[in-house]
Amino acid sequence: MASRTSDLVQEVQEAHKLDLKALFHYAAANIPDFPPHPSNFNVSQFGHGQSNPTYLIEVGTGVSVKRYVLRKKPPGKLLQSAHAVEREFQVLRALGDHTEVPVPRAICLCGDSSVIGTPFYIMEYLEGRIFLDSKLPGVAPGRRRAIYRATAKALASLHSANVDAVGLGNYGRRDNYCKRQIERWFRQFLASTSDGKPERNPKMFELVNWLRNNIPSEDSSRASSGLVHGDFRIDNLVFHPTEDRVVGILDWELSTLGNQMCDVAYNCLPYIAEIGLEKEQLGKGLEVAGIPEGIPSQAEYLADYCAAAGKRWPVAEWKFYVAFSFFRGASIYIGVYNRWIMGNASGGARARHAGNQANGLIEIALAFIARESVLPEHPPPVVQDRKQYGNWDDIQSLSEESGRFVPSKRVMELRNRLIKFMEDHIYPKENEFYKLALSDLRWTVHPEEERLKELAKKEGLWNLWIPFDSASRAKKLIFNGGKDALLNNAQDHLLGAGLSNLEYGYLCEVMGHSIWAPQVFNCGAPDTGNMEVLLRYGNKEQLHEWLIPLLEGKIRSGFAMTEPQVASSDATNIECSIKRQGDSYIINGKKWWTSGAMDPRCRLLIVMGKTDFTAPKHRQQSMILVDIQTPGVSIKRPLTVFGFDDAPHGHAEVSFENVCVPARNILLGEGRGFEIAQGRLGPGRLHHCMRLIGAAERGMQLMAQRALSRKAFGKLIAEHGSFLSDLAKCRIELERTRLLVLEAADQLDRLGNKKARGTIAMAKVAAPNMALKVLDMAMQVHGAAGLSSDTVLAHLWAAARTLRIADGPDEVHLGTIAKLELQRAKL
């Protein structure tokens, strides 16, 4: 089983105690957003690891606790160049600011030893899982494979960093890395075993001589070098609390530039020997003791790394790299043992075993050298990643990579790009968007939103919602069937990726994780529904005047149907009048909950009203396009949803007083409004269901993270039985709702809106109710914070609750489902 990051702390060792008053004053002055008047300031020490002493700083403010991590040099006399925390800070800052390599954010560096006795730095605290045992006991076989693959990918990511581009070009010499490392660590070994220190092992000299004579020729080349971690192993990685991906690579003390295959070989040592100071002697490696089910063989793991990093298969040099890693480990352990004798080893009593283990590593290195073969001549085939569908990878890992709702490679590529865009650009900006939306300037557009829209266009993530059949019609009307070569680029840019509703479902869910995301990709309501109306029912002139600006994201729109004085869920009740006068129509009426009308970019309203009050009840309604700047259109007030006004988008009450609109603005003709409304009910409203799945996944993620980090009544929330039961039930509800929504999308593609209406209605009932249950549970776990604007949960909950009405009342959908059921019973 994994250990939570917070489980690895203990009381500060006597030899490593700090001046807490001095540390507090330094932290308050140098850490951004450090609580000004905390109610408590606590420091504990991480017990795992044998390098630079590492501490957890917890600063409480009554209702919340902020956590930071401090790393410092050990006290006492140190070997030259050892324990360089300044270099650790340098590499963390460079990678964190300029790359996608998963590292904790470096906050500040203090070179003044007078503060706490030695130089130190402070970095971000990462809540997550650390696997102390490479055999991954207690982990399901499917997840073991995923964890090892994530480890290989993290190492490949590190090795792919462009050191010159991120300011690490002078971080170390690039040539003759192994040659220099052999001499460096041999000097460390000699320095740690002289003048009454631990006894020297004569076999170390034999090992050093072999290494000197077998250095790979590639080691002398600068071209094959790059960033080297120096101590890359699975227990130096922090994994996400619930997902099998690496969120932080720790312990960069030995990092430099050099031969990256040394990192890979060092990472593979558990296959050959079980190394760890918990035991007096080394244990058998995985290859001898037996590889647990799900863990790849050494060759398979190495093949995963080579494929991810683009490296060649190292069969000829592998014996050297592994022997070198054992040699270096022996030198490090003899140093740890020496520090334990002197009383300043950061790992405490466990360090007493380091001397025996150092000698064991020397023996194993010599035995490995004596092997006839250590790797197959050719790498085994690399098994492709199992497809993932959001944050439910753990459940999908229980099944094979097949099934009805497995997205295509193309959709998976789009989804991965979308997730990366969300992580890089949307989530980091959410707080800024919320700050503007709560300020006096909330009815203005954040400039960052427009910049992100342009970036989404460049990344091919624009208008993904457009169904391929609608795109085909628009192509004929707007772009002359694609015959005009000058418009080809615009056509590709505006009409999306040609996805089916089912394919878009996998992407729409990702957008649903954030209130702000859909509009950045031009995939937000009500614009998508309005554009769908124009794509399906608009004529060529209407498409050119209104659809193209909407597709380009230059304007926004609103849908004016609901009226305050009648039950508008029954469209036949609509009272707004649209009367023909010559070449115009005159509109009179009052609408409310016209979402989007408050937005300063809103130019178009699609208004539903009656053109003939005497016609059959389903032929009375018409839809017409209204420029919001037309005289007589008046925005009366913004409406709030549980206190949220959703600025700058907004939900408006709008009055129409003798609004004169050209007759050419009528959609499809008089009396066709009900028909258009039914057509609009399918794809556009199914998008809401898809986004609700994403909102629920965000709630699950935040809930789990909170439960793993928050204690109540003496133990973590995650350890309470009632929570575990409720969490499992939420996951079950979410998964079966996801399948229902995907089934509805698939039927919409295959059968059309009319024949799929029953399943669509089921999805519209199930999705908001499921999301409300999950988000309510997430808020409960967060306590008072869940009800505040400090998290996205309350806003997501309010949006989900709205859709039980805005997406058509549950009762209407239930009626549709029941009528269809009775019809089937009569057949």
N, C-alpha and C positions, 0 to 999 in steps of 0.2 A: 504494500500500500504506500501511497505517497504521504509525505509529511507536509502539513501546511507550513507556509513560511513562518507564521506566528508561533508554531509549535517548537521551533528550533532555538528559542531564546531561553536564557537562564539568568540567574543573578550574575552580576559582574564579578569576575575573579578578583581576588585581593590585589594581585600584581598588576591588574589592568584597570583599576578604579580611576575615575576622572574627577576633575574639578567641575562639579555640576553647575555651580554659580557662574564660573567663567564661560562654560559651554553655552549656558542659557543666554547670556548677554551677547555672545558671538552669533548664535543662531538667530536671535531676535533682530540683530542688525543686518544679517546677510542673507536670510532665507526669505524670498518674496512671499507675501501673504501669510507670514508667520503670525499666529494669534497674538494680539498685543497684550492681553491680560489673561493668560491661561489659568485654569483652576488647578492644574497639576502638570508637572514636567517629570517624566520618568525615563530612565535609561536602563536598558538591560543588554545582555551580551549574547550574540549568536554563538552557540557551542559547536556548530558544525564547521569543519575546516581547520587547517593548521597554519594559515598564512597570517596576513595582517589582521589584528584584532578588529572585529566588526560589531557594531552596536545598533540596537533599535532605539530610536528616540520617539517617545509618544507624548504629544502635547494635547491635553484635554481642555475643552472650553465649556464643559457642562453637558451639552447635548451631542457633541461630536468629538472625535479624536483624530488629529493629524499625525501621520507617521513618516519618519525619515530614517535613513540608514547612514551611519557614520563609519568610515574606515580610516584607520590610522596606522602608523608604524608601531611595531612593538617597542616596549621600553628597553633600555640597556644598550650595550655595545652590539652593533650589527655589522655583518660582513659588507664590504664595499659594494655598492650598486644594488644591494638587496632591499626589498620592501619599499620600492619607489612609488609611493602613493601619488606623487605628482604625475607620473606617467599614466597611472590608471585613470586619473581624472582627465588627462589630455585625450586619451583614446575614447573614453566614454563620451566626452563632450563632442568630439569630432563625429563619431558614429551616430550619436543621438540627434545631432543637429542636421546632418547632411545625408544620411542613408536610411535604408529600411531595416538594417540589422537590429534585431530586438535587444535593446539594452536599457537599463534604468537611466532616467534623465539625471545627468550630473548637475548639481545645483551650485555649489561653491567650494573653493579650495582654500585652505588656510596653511600657509607655510610658516606661521609664527609658532614656534615650539612653546612659547610662554603661556599659551592659552590652556592646553591640556597636556603639555609635556612633550609632544611630538607633532610633526605636520599631520594633517588629516584632511579629508574631504567629506562632504555630505551629498547624498544622492537620494533619488526617489525610492520609496518603499514599494515593492511589488508584492501584492497579495496573490498567492497562487500555490502550486504544488511543487515539491522537490522530491525526486525519487532517489533515495539514498542507496538503494540496492539495485544494481543493474539487472537483476533477475526479475524485477517488477512483481514481487509476490502480491497476491490479492488483486491483481489486475486481470481483466478478461483477456483472453488470447487475441481477439480482434483489436483491442485497444493497445496491447503490447506492440503489435506491428505498427500501428499508427504513431505511437510514441517514438519508436526507433526511427521511423521515417521522418518525423518532425525534427528529431535530433540531427539526422544527416542533412536535412534542409537548412537548419540553423547554421550548421558549420559551413555549408556551401555558401550561404548568404554572407557570412563573415568573410570568407575567402574571396568573394566577388567584389568586395569594397574597393573602389578606386582610390588608393591611398594618396595619390597626387592631387586628386580633385577635392578631397576632404581635409587637406592640410596635414597629412601624416607622411608626406614624402621623405621627410628627414627623421622619421621615428626610429630608424635603425639601418644598419648596412644590409644591403640586399644580397650580396654575393657571399659564398663560402659560409653560409649559415651553420650547417652541421659541423663543419671544421672548427669554427669559432666556438660553437656551443660545447663541443667535446672538451675543448681546452678550458672553457669557463667553468663547466660543472666539475671537471677533474680538479681544478684549483679549489673550488668550494669543498669538494670531498677532502682534499688534503688539509685545508684550513680547519675543517670540522673534526679532524682526527689526529691532531697533533698537540703536544704540550699538555699531556694529562687528560685529553678529551677521549672520546670513544676509540676503541682499538681499530686499526685499519685492517680491512680484508684484502689479502694479497691477490685474490682473484679479480679484484677491481682493475688491477694493472693489466691482467690478461685481456679483460673485456675492452679496456681502452685501446690497447694495441690493435685488436681486431677491427674496432670501429675506425681508427685512423687509417687503416689500410683498405677499407671497403667503402669509403665515402662515394656516393653516386656522382657521376660526372655532371648531372644536371644541377648539383648544388653550387657549382661555381658560376652559374649563369644568373644574371639579374632578371632575365626574362621570365624565369619560372618562379620568381619570388613574389611575395605579397604579404598581407597582414597575417600574423601568426598569433593565436591566443596564448599558447604555451601551457595551458592547463585545462584543455577542453574535455570535459567528461560530463556524464548525465547528471551528476549531483551538483554541478555548477550551473545548472539550467533551472529557471523558474518556468513552469508550465502554467497555462491559463487555469483558473480554478475549476472550470468544467469542460473545457475543450482541449483536445490533444494537439496543442500548438505551443511553441516556445514564445514567451513574452519577455524573457530577460536572460541574457548571458552574463554570468557573474565572474568575479575573481580574475581581473586582468593584470595582475601583478607581473606575470612573466611575458606579457605581450611584447611583440617587436615586429620587425620585418624580416622575412626569411623564407625558408623552405616549408611550404604549407603542408606537405605530406607528413611532416613530423606531428602536426596536430591530429591528423587522421589516424596515424598509427597509435598515438597515445590514447586516443578515444577508443581504440579497439582492444586495449590491453585486457579488459574484463573477459574477453573470449579465451585468454591464455592463462590468466591468474586472477584470483579474487584478492584485491588489494584493499585494505582498510584497517585502520588502527584499533578497531573494536576488538580484534583478536590478536593473540600474541604472534601467530605465524600466518603466512599467506595461505589462502585457500585455493581450491582447484578452480580453474577457469571454466567458462561455460562449455567449451569444446570437450572438456574431460568429464566434468560433472554431469553434463547433459543440458542441452539448450531447452528452456521451458517453452511450451507450446505458444506459438505466436511470435516469439522473438526470432528475427532473421539470423541465418548463419553469418559468420564473419564475412564470407565472400559476398553474400547477398547485401549485407549492410554496406560494404565497401562499394559494391556496384551502385547502390542507391546514391551514395555520395558522389561517385564519379559522374553519374548521369546528371545530377543536379548542378554540379560545379563545372561540368564540361572537361573533366580531367581524364587522362588516359589510364588504362589499367596498369597498376604498378607491380606486376608480377616479378620483374627482375630485381627490384630494389626493396621489396617488402621486408625481407629478412633484416636488412640494415636498419630500416626505419623502426621496426618493432624493437630490435635489440638496443638501438639508441634510446628509445623511450624508456625501456627498463633501466638503462644506465642512468639516465637523467633522474628517474624516479628514485633510484637508490641514493643519488647524491642529495636530493631534496630531503629524503627521509633521514639520512644521517645528520643533516643540518637540524631537522626537527628534534631528533633525539638529543643532539648537543644542546639545543635551547631548553629542552626539558630538564637536563642535568643542571643547567644554570638557573632554572626556575622561571623562565619567561616564555614558554611555549603557549600559544594562544588556545590550543586544543585541550589544555589541562592534562589530566591523568592519562588520557588515551595515548599521549605522546611517548609514554614509557615503552610501547611496543615498536616504536619506529626503528630502533637499532636492529632488532631481529628481522623486521620486514625488509630493511635495506639489504641485508645480506641475502635474504631470500630472492630479492629481485635480481641480484647479481647472478645467482645460481640459475634462475629461470632464463635470463638473457643468454647465458652460455649454452644452455640446453636448446634454446630456440635456434641459435646459430648452427648447432650440430644437426638440425633436421635436414632431411634430403629435399623435402618440398613443403612450402608453407602456404601457397595459393594455387588454385587451378590456372592453367595457361590462359584461359579466356574467362571473362566475367559471366556470371549467370544472367539470364534475362531479367530485366527490371520490370516488376509488376507495377502497372500503372495505378495511380491513386484511385481508391474507391470514390465514386462520385458523391458529392455532398450537397445537401439541400438546406442550407441555412445553418442553424445551430443544433440540429438534431442528428449530427454525425454519429453520436454514440449509439443511438438506436438503429440507424441504418447500417452500422458496422456489424450488426448481428446477422444481416442477410447478405446474399450474394449480389453482385453488381448486375442485376437484371430486374425486369419488372415492367409494369405498364407505365409507370410515371418516372422513368429514368430520363433526365434531360439529355439532349444530344451534346456532342463535344462543342459545337458552336455556341449553344446556349450556356454551357458551363464556362466557356471562355469569357462570354459577356458578363456572366454572373461574377466571376472572379475579378474582372476589371471594375465592376460596379462596387463590390465589397471593398476593394482597395481605395476607390474614390471616396466612399463613405468614411473609411477609416482615416484617410489622409486629409479630407477637406470638409466633410459635413459634421461629424461628431466634434472636431475641435472648434467649430464655429457656432455650435448650438447656443452656448451661453451668450455670445455677442448678439445673435439674432433675438434671443429672449430679452436681453437688456434694452434693445431698441424698441421691441414690442411692448415693453412696460413703461416707456418714457413718454414725455410730451410729444416726441417726434414719431410716435408709433405708426402713424398713417403715412409714413414715408418708407421707401425701399432701401434696405441696407445695400451700400455699394458692393459689398462682397458677394451678395447674391447674384448680381449681374455678371461679376467676374467669373463666378463658378459656372454660370450658365454657358458662357463662352468656352470655358475649359471642358465642360461636358460635351459640347458640340465637337470639339477637337478630338476628344477621346472616343467618339462614336457611340455615346450613351444618350443620344438626343431622340426624343419622340419614339422611344422603344415600344410604346403602347399601341401603335397603329397596326391594326390587323392587315394581313397581306391582301385580303379581298378589297378592303377600303382603299388601300394604297394603290391597287390596280386601277380602280375607278378614277382616283385623283390624277394618276399618271396620264390617263387618256384625256381628261378634261383640262388639266393645267399644263401638262408638258407635252401635249400633242402625241401621246402614246410613246414618248421617249425618242421620237424621231429628230428632235432638235438637239443637236450635239452640244450647243452652247449651254443648254439647261441640264445636262446630265449630272454635273456636280451638285447643283442645287437640288435636283430630284433625289439623289442619294442622301443628301444632308437632311432634307425635310421629311422624307417619308419613312423614317425609321429603318429597322433592320429586317423588315418583312417577316415578322414573327406571327405565329398563331396565338390565339388567346391562351392556350395551355403553356406555350413556351414563354410568353410574357409573364405568366403567373409566377415562375421561379424568380424573375427579376423584380416584379412588383412587390413581392414579399420583402425583399432586401430593402427597398425604399421605405417600406412601412415601419422600419425600425426608428425613423425620425419624422416628426411632424413636418420638418422643413425640407426634407429630401425631395419629394415628388416634383415640386415646382422647379427645382434646380435642373431636373432632367426634362422639363416640359411635360411631365406625366401626372400633373395634379388636377384634382377636381376643382371647379366644374369645367375647366378648360377641355379636358379630354372628352367628356360627354358632349360638349358643344361642338368640338372639332369633329367628333364622330357623326353628329347630326349633319354637319355641313358636308363631310366626306360622302355620306350615304344619300343625302337628300338635296343638297345644294346644287344650283346650276353653275355653269361656268363663270358667269359674272360674279355671283355670290362667293364662289371659291376664291377668285382673284382678289376681290375687295376685302374679304374678311378671313378666309381660311389661311391664306399665305402669311399674313402678319401674325396670326396665332401660331402657325407652325414654326415661324421664325423666332417666336418668343418676344416679339416687339410690343404686343398688346396682350391684355388678358380679357376675360369675359365673365358674364354671369348668366344664370338661368332663372328667369322670373316666372314661376308657376304658382307657388304657395300663396294663399291669401288669408288675411287675419280673420275675416268674417265667416268663412265657410270651412268645412272639413275637406282640405285639399287633397287628402289621400285618395279621394274619389274625384278623378279629374272632371267628371261630368258636372260637379258643383261649381266650377270656375265661373266667376261673374264678370271679370274684366272684359270689356267690349272692344272689338276691333271692327270698325265700320268703314266700308268702302265709300270714298268720295272722289269721283273722277279717277285721276291717276295716283291717288293716295289712299292711305288708310288712316283713320283717326282712332287713337287708343285712349281709353279712359278706364281707370281702375287703380287699385292699391295692391301691392305685393309686399311680402316680407320673407325673411330668410333667403334673400337673394344673395347667395354666397359669392364673394368676389367683387361685388359692386362697390365696396369701399376702397378697393385697391386703386391707387392713383394711375395705374397703367390700364385700368379697365376701360374699354372703348365700346364693347359690344354686349348687348343684352338680347338673349333669345326669349321672347315674351310669348306666353301661351294665354290665349283669350278666346272669346267666342265671336265668330263672324256671322252666325245665323242662329238665333235663339229658338227658332221654330223648326229647325231640321231635326232628324232623328238624333237621339242624345249623343251618339258617338260620332256624329258628323257635324256637330256644332262648333267644335274647337279648331283653331288654327294656330300656327306658330309663325312669328314674324321677327325679322332682324331689326333691332333698334340701336342706333348710335346713341350712346349714353349722354352725349352732349346735345342731343336734340332738345329744342325748347319744350318745356312741359314735363320733362323728366326731372324729378326732384328726389334726391337722397335725403330722407327724413331723419334717420338715426341709425347708428350701429346697434346691433343686438348682441347680447352676451350669452354664452353657453356655460352654465355653472360658473359664471364670473369671467370666463375667457372671452375676449372680443376678437381673438385671432387676427389682430392687426399684423401687417397692413392689409391682409386679405379681406377679413371682415365679413359680416352677414348683415345685410341692410334691409331696412324698410324703405320701399320706393313707391312714390305716387306718380301716376301718369295722368296728366290733365290736358286733354285735347292735343295729344302728341301726334304730329303729322309725319307720316313715314311714307316713302315712295312705294307704290304698289308692287314694284319689282322685288321688294324685300320679303314678300310672302314666301314661305317655304313649301314647296311641292304643290301648292294650290290651296284654296279655301276648303275647310272641312277635313283636312288631312292631319290635324294636330294630334288627335288621339292615336292615330297610326304611327306618327313619328315618335310620340312619347313611349309607345310600346317597344319600338325599335331601340330607343335610347336606354331602355331598362336593362338590357342584357350586358354587353361588354363593359360599358362605363361603370355600372353599379357592381359588377363582379370584381372590378378593380378594388373597390372598397373592401371586399372580403379578403382579397389577396393581401392588401396592406394590413388588415387586422391580424393576419397570421404573423406578419413581421412585428407588429406592435406587441403581440403576445410573447413572441420570442425575446424581444427586448426586455419585457417584464420578467420572463423566466431567468434571463441572464443576470439582471440586476438583483433579483430575489436570491439567487444562489450565491452571488458574490457577497451580498449583505449577510446571509446566513452563515457563511464561512468566516466572516470577520467580526461578527457582533456577538457579544456574550450577554446572556440573560439568565439570572438565577444560577450562576456558578458554572455555566457551560455554554458553548456556542449554540446559537439557534439551530444550526444544522445538526446538532446532536439531540435535539428534542424529538421524540417519536411522533408527536402530533404534526410537526412541520414536515417530517419525512413523508408521512402519509398524504398530506395535502399537496406536497410538491409532486409526488408520483401521480396523483389524480389530475393535476394540472397538465402534466405531460401527456397523459392518456387523452384528455379532452382536446388538447392542441393537435395531436397527431391525427385523430380521427376527423377533426374539422378540416385539417389540411387536405386529407384525402378526398373529402367531400367537395372542397373548393376546386381541386384539380380535376375531379370527375365532372363538375359543372363546366369548367373551361373546355374540357375535352369534348363534351356533348355539344357545347356551343359551336365548336369548330366543325364537328362531324354532322350534326343534325340541324343546326340553325337555332335561332332564338326561340321560335315558337315551340319546337319539339323539346328543347332543353329547359323550358320555363319551370318545370317542376323541380328539377335538380338545382337550378339557379335559385329558386325560392327557398329550398332547403338550406343552401349555403348562406343566403342572406339572413336567415333566422339563426343558424348555428354559429356563424363567425363572430358577430358582435357579442352574443351571449357568452361564448367561450372566452373571448378577449376580456370581457368584463370580469369574469371569474378569475382569470389568471392575474390581471392587473390589480384587482381588489386584494388578492392574496399577496402580491408583491408590495402593495402599499401597507398592508398589515404587518408584514415582516419589517418594513422600514419604520414603522411606528409613526410618530408625528411628522417625521421628515417626508414620509410618503404622501402626506396631504399637502405639503408645501410646494413651492416652485423651485426648491433646491434640487429636485429630480424631475425627470420628464414624465413620471408615472401618472400624476394627477391629470396632466393635459392629455396624455394618451387615453386615460380612462374616460375623460369627458368626451373626447372625440368618438370613442367606441360607443358610449351611451347614446350619443346623438344619432348614430347610424341606425339604431333600432326604430327611429322615426324618419330621419332624413332619407334613408335608403328604402323608404316604404315601411309602414308600420308592420310589426311582426304579425298582427292579426290578418293583414291583407295577404301576406305570403303564406301563412298557415291555411287561410281559406283556399288559396290556389292549390296547395299541396293536397288538402282534403278532397277538393272537387275532382282532381285527377285520380285520386285513389278510388273514389266512388265510381268514376267512369270505368276504371279498369275492372271493378267488381261486377259491373253490368255486362261486360263483354263475355 
